[in-house]
Amino acid sequence: MGLELRCRLCHTYSDEEDIFCRGCGVRLLTSRRYDLSRADYAYEGDVEKLALLKELVTPATLLKTFYLKKTISHHEKEVSSRSILVDRNSWLGSLLVRCADKLCLRYLPKMYVDHELGFNAYSFGVDEKPYVVVGEVLLNALTEKEVEALLGHELGHIGCRHMLYHTLAEFILQGLSLSAWHTISRSPA
C-alpha cells in the first residue's frame, strides 16, 4: 500500500495516487507548469460576458448564500432519489476523474446517472460544490469517447466557473415559468 495524503480542508485520508480528495473532492495535486488553465479553454466572449455579469449581479452573492445553497441541496436530493451516484472507481468515475484532471478542476464534482432525464446532461450547483447529471438513455447511446467529450463539455462549464450563473439563470427561468403559469391560471376565462 502506498503513502496516504491528508486533505487540507476536510482532513480525510486519500491514497497518494488520488488526484482529488475522497472526502470533499478538492484537488490534492498542486498545479504543474504544463497544466491547463481556464484561459486555455474558455471562450473569450464568454469570459467577457461573465465578468460583466459579475459586476451587474452583485445580489448574486446574497442569493447564493441565502437561497441558492438550500435550493441546490433540494435539487440534488431530488436528483439523487431517482439516480445512481457514480463511484469514482467505476469506468465512468475513472473517466470523470481523468477529464477533471485534464481540465485542472479545483473540485471533483459528483456525478449522477438519472433514469428519468432521457437524452440530456447538465452541470449544476455552485463552483465549490458542483455536480453533473447524465441521462441513462444518453449514456447508453454513446461510445466511451463520446462520453468523454460530453464530460469535457460539462466539466468545462465547471472549470470556467459558470455554475453560479447557470444555476441563477435556471432559477430565473423557472420563476418566470411559474409566474406565467400563476398569471394564466388566475386570469378570468
Contacts in CASP RR format, 6 or more apart in sequence:
PFRMAT RR
TARGET T0000
AUTHOR 0000-0000-0000
METHOD contacts of the structure
MODEL  1
MGLELRCRLCHTYSDEEDIFCRGCGVRLLTSRRYDLSRADYAYEGDVEKL
ALLKELVTPATLLKTFYLKKTISHHEKEVSSRSILVDRNSWLGSLLVRCA
DKLCLRYLPKMYVDHELGFNAYSFGVDEKPYVVVGEVLLNALTEKEVEAL
LGHELGHIGCRHMLYHTLAEFILQGLSLSAWHTISRSPA
1 15 0 8 1.000
2 15 0 8 1.000
2 16 0 8 1.000
2 17 0 8 1.000
3 15 0 8 1.000
3 16 0 8 1.000
4 13 0 8 1.000
4 14 0 8 1.000
4 15 0 8 1.000
4 16 0 8 1.000
5 13 0 8 1.000
5 14 0 8 1.000
5 15 0 8 1.000
5 16 0 8 1.000
5 18 0 8 1.000
5 28 0 8 1.000
6 12 0 8 1.000
6 13 0 8 1.000
6 14 0 8 1.000
7 13 0 8 1.000
7 14 0 8 1.000
7 21 0 8 1.000
7 23 0 8 1.000
7 24 0 8 1.000
7 26 0 8 1.000
7 28 0 8 1.000
8 26 0 8 1.000
9 21 0 8 1.000
9 24 0 8 1.000
9 26 0 8 1.000
10 21 0 8 1.000
10 23 0 8 1.000
10 24 0 8 1.000
10 26 0 8 1.000
12 21 0 8 1.000
12 22 0 8 1.000
12 23 0 8 1.000
12 24 0 8 1.000
13 22 0 8 1.000
14 20 0 8 1.000
14 21 0 8 1.000
14 22 0 8 1.000
14 23 0 8 1.000
14 28 0 8 1.000
18 28 0 8 1.000
19 27 0 8 1.000
19 28 0 8 1.000
19 29 0 8 1.000
19 97 0 8 1.000
19 100 0 8 1.000
19 101 0 8 1.000
19 108 0 8 1.000
20 26 0 8 1.000
20 27 0 8 1.000
20 28 0 8 1.000
20 88 0 8 1.000
20 97 0 8 1.000
20 100 0 8 1.000
20 107 0 8 1.000
20 108 0 8 1.000
21 27 0 8 1.000
21 28 0 8 1.000
21 108 0 8 1.000
22 88 0 8 1.000
24 107 0 8 1.000
25 107 0 8 1.000
25 108 0 8 1.000
26 106 0 8 1.000
26 107 0 8 1.000
26 108 0 8 1.000
27 104 0 8 1.000
27 105 0 8 1.000
27 106 0 8 1.000
27 107 0 8 1.000
27 108 0 8 1.000
29 101 0 8 1.000
31 104 0 8 1.000
35 104 0 8 1.000
36 102 0 8 1.000
36 103 0 8 1.000
36 104 0 8 1.000
37 104 0 8 1.000
38 159 0 8 1.000
38 160 0 8 1.000
38 161 0 8 1.000
39 47 0 8 1.000
41 103 0 8 1.000
41 156 0 8 1.000
41 160 0 8 1.000
42 160 0 8 1.000
46 160 0 8 1.000
46 162 0 8 1.000
47 160 0 8 1.000
50 160 0 8 1.000
50 161 0 8 1.000
50 162 0 8 1.000
50 165 0 8 1.000
53 165 0 8 1.000
54 60 0 8 1.000
57 165 0 8 1.000
57 168 0 8 1.000
60 164 0 8 1.000
60 165 0 8 1.000
60 168 0 8 1.000
63 168 0 8 1.000
64 126 0 8 1.000
64 164 0 8 1.000
68 125 0 8 1.000
68 126 0 8 1.000
68 164 0 8 1.000
68 167 0 8 1.000
68 168 0 8 1.000
68 171 0 8 1.000
69 126 0 8 1.000
71 171 0 8 1.000
72 124 0 8 1.000
72 125 0 8 1.000
72 126 0 8 1.000
72 129 0 8 1.000
72 167 0 8 1.000
75 124 0 8 1.000
75 125 0 8 1.000
76 110 0 8 1.000
76 124 0 8 1.000
76 125 0 8 1.000
76 131 0 8 1.000
79 112 0 8 1.000
79 114 0 8 1.000
79 131 0 8 1.000
79 133 0 8 1.000
80 112 0 8 1.000
82 114 0 8 1.000
82 115 0 8 1.000
82 116 0 8 1.000
83 112 0 8 1.000
83 113 0 8 1.000
83 114 0 8 1.000
83 115 0 8 1.000
83 133 0 8 1.000
84 112 0 8 1.000
84 113 0 8 1.000
84 115 0 8 1.000
85 110 0 8 1.000
85 111 0 8 1.000
85 112 0 8 1.000
86 92 0 8 1.000
86 93 0 8 1.000
86 96 0 8 1.000
86 110 0 8 1.000
86 111 0 8 1.000
86 112 0 8 1.000
86 113 0 8 1.000
87 93 0 8 1.000
88 94 0 8 1.000
88 96 0 8 1.000
88 97 0 8 1.000
88 108 0 8 1.000
91 144 0 8 1.000
92 111 0 8 1.000
92 113 0 8 1.000
92 139 0 8 1.000
92 147 0 8 1.000
93 111 0 8 1.000
95 144 0 8 1.000
95 147 0 8 1.000
95 148 0 8 1.000
95 151 0 8 1.000
96 108 0 8 1.000
96 109 0 8 1.000
96 111 0 8 1.000
96 132 0 8 1.000
96 151 0 8 1.000
96 155 0 8 1.000
97 108 0 8 1.000
98 148 0 8 1.000
99 148 0 8 1.000
99 151 0 8 1.000
99 152 0 8 1.000
99 155 0 8 1.000
100 108 0 8 1.000
100 109 0 8 1.000
100 155 0 8 1.000
103 152 0 8 1.000
103 155 0 8 1.000
103 156 0 8 1.000
103 158 0 8 1.000
103 159 0 8 1.000
104 159 0 8 1.000
105 155 0 8 1.000
105 158 0 8 1.000
105 159 0 8 1.000
106 127 0 8 1.000
106 159 0 8 1.000
107 127 0 8 1.000
107 128 0 8 1.000
107 129 0 8 1.000
107 130 0 8 1.000
107 158 0 8 1.000
109 123 0 8 1.000
109 130 0 8 1.000
109 131 0 8 1.000
109 132 0 8 1.000
109 155 0 8 1.000
109 158 0 8 1.000
110 130 0 8 1.000
110 131 0 8 1.000
110 132 0 8 1.000
111 131 0 8 1.000
111 132 0 8 1.000
111 133 0 8 1.000
111 134 0 8 1.000
112 131 0 8 1.000
112 132 0 8 1.000
112 133 0 8 1.000
112 134 0 8 1.000
113 134 0 8 1.000
113 135 0 8 1.000
113 136 0 8 1.000
113 139 0 8 1.000
114 133 0 8 1.000
114 134 0 8 1.000
114 135 0 8 1.000
114 136 0 8 1.000
115 135 0 8 1.000
115 136 0 8 1.000
117 133 0 8 1.000
117 134 0 8 1.000
117 135 0 8 1.000
117 136 0 8 1.000
117 137 0 8 1.000
117 138 0 8 1.000
118 135 0 8 1.000
118 136 0 8 1.000
118 137 0 8 1.000
118 138 0 8 1.000
119 135 0 8 1.000
119 137 0 8 1.000
119 138 0 8 1.000
119 141 0 8 1.000
120 135 0 8 1.000
120 138 0 8 1.000
121 132 0 8 1.000
121 133 0 8 1.000
121 134 0 8 1.000
121 135 0 8 1.000
121 138 0 8 1.000
121 150 0 8 1.000
121 154 0 8 1.000
122 132 0 8 1.000
122 133 0 8 1.000
122 154 0 8 1.000
123 130 0 8 1.000
123 131 0 8 1.000
123 132 0 8 1.000
123 133 0 8 1.000
123 154 0 8 1.000
123 155 0 8 1.000
123 157 0 8 1.000
123 158 0 8 1.000
123 162 0 8 1.000
123 163 0 8 1.000
123 166 0 8 1.000
124 130 0 8 1.000
124 131 0 8 1.000
124 132 0 8 1.000
124 133 0 8 1.000
124 163 0 8 1.000
124 166 0 8 1.000
124 167 0 8 1.000
124 170 0 8 1.000
125 131 0 8 1.000
125 163 0 8 1.000
125 164 0 8 1.000
125 167 0 8 1.000
126 163 0 8 1.000
126 164 0 8 1.000
126 167 0 8 1.000
127 158 0 8 1.000
127 161 0 8 1.000
127 163 0 8 1.000
127 164 0 8 1.000
130 158 0 8 1.000
130 163 0 8 1.000
132 151 0 8 1.000
132 154 0 8 1.000
132 155 0 8 1.000
132 158 0 8 1.000
134 150 0 8 1.000
134 154 0 8 1.000
138 150 0 8 1.000
139 147 0 8 1.000
142 150 0 8 1.000
156 162 0 8 1.000
157 163 0 8 1.000
157 166 0 8 1.000
END
